Amino acid sequence: MRKIIEELEQAKRAQKAEIDRINANYVKGSYEHQKAIIQAVEAHKQLKQSKRSEFERKLIRAQAQADTLKECYEVMSKPTKEQLDKGDRVINLLATAGNKLSSDMLSELLVDVHDLQQLRIINDILSDDKDFHKAIAVKRRAEEIEALTTEQDNYTEILNQLETNFNTYVDSDGDMDFMLFSLADMGSKIEEYHNNVESYLTEQSTPAEGGE
C-alpha cells in the first residue's frame, strides 16, 4: 500500500514537470497549449483512478485477512480442552522427571502448553532447577503465548482510517502526510501477521513425525 502512495507522489511530480514543460514550449492560452494541458491533466486523472482501484483491491484483501486474524486470535486466546489436556500431561511429566530433562527436551514439551496458568505451574515446578536454559525456555514460551493471546490492534478501524485518508489525499492532490504513510505501513503489516498466524496454526494442526 505504501508503494502505491509513493507511485502517486512520483506521478504528481511528473505531472508538475510536464505542465512546466508545456508552459515553456507553447504560447499560453493558445489552442495547442490548452490541448496539451488537458491531455496532461486527463492522463494524470486516469493514473490516479487506476491507483485508487489497485489500492481498493488491496484494502478488500487486507480487510478479509483482518477478519480472519480476529477469529484466529479469539480462538487462540482460549485453549481447547485437548490443548489443556496436553498441558496437564506436560505438567505431570515435569513433576516426576523435570530435573532429568535437558533444556532442549523441555522446549519440545512446552510446544504442547497453550495456557499461561499451566506455564506458571511449570515454572514453579522448575524453580529449584539450576539450569538457567530451562528458565529461558519457559520465558520464551510465555512470550509466544502472550503474543498470540494479547488483545490485538483494531485492524478494521485502522483500515477504515487508511481508506478515508487515502481518498482525501487522492481527491485533493494534496501533500502526503506522515499519518498516511504510517497507516499504510500498518495496513501492509496485516498480511505479514496473517501469514505468521496461518503458519502457526498449520504447525499446530500437523502431527509431529512419528506421532499419532
Secondary structure, 3 states (H helix, E strand, C coil): CHHHHHHHHHHHHHHHHHHHHHHHHCCCCCHHHHHHHHHHHHHHHHHHHHHHHHHHHHHHHHHHHHHHHHHHHHHHCCCCHHHHHHHHHHHHHHHHHHHHCCHHHHHHHHCCCCCHHHHHHHHHHCCCCCCHHHHHHHHHHHHHHHHHHCCCCCHHHHHHHHHHHHHHHHHHCCCCCHHHHHHHHHHHHHHHHHHHHHHHHHHHHCCCCCCC
